[in-house]
């Protein structure tokens, strides 16, 4: 999808940036409402949350399951209701707005994982039995389908690493295969270090573990030369 410039307005009803947020595109009537768990009892008084659309529910759940960034409680989308062709076109246009607003609030539920097509941006992480490929993307670090991860974890891996890898196994993102774990699909991690830890089965600094085909680390590739900044 072609990305177009957008102006997004975020309103804070409580004046608190960590509380309820209401986001809208300045040229649309649709709004997205972000409500923290501790404010759920307040959501009923907001007029914005009293509106609903059964067709949009069908599209949203179906798209979220297809994208696969998040687990959904709704394993299958509700049946597609009958609506007129013109109404469907309008609602699909509304869905594009919903995608933008949710991503703006930090939930790219309907955003496909964007990978660079340029080979020079492909990065590699190697270990005992591990050989993974991935790359930096706007919202983290993606490890590509087919990458190999060490099956065994080090004694000093820590509960965070072991817990993360267990969840990846439970969710069948990682699958056992001939003494290693294989990534069954592309998976986005919050940082290069989390991705490296999942691949290597130990604590890891992803900025030095991930390297390009020439052996340059992410740190070397993306490092800013402060000398040039000072001189300029």
Beta strands, then each sheet from edge to edge (+ up, - down):
strand 1: 8-11
strand 2: 21-25
strand 3: 31-34
strand 4: 123-126
strand 5: 131-137
strand 6: 140-143
strand 7: 148-150
strand 8: 174-177
strand 9: 180-183
strand 10: 187-189
sheet 1: 1+ 2- 3+
sheet 2: 4+ 5- 6+ 10-
sheet 3: 7+ 9- 8+
end
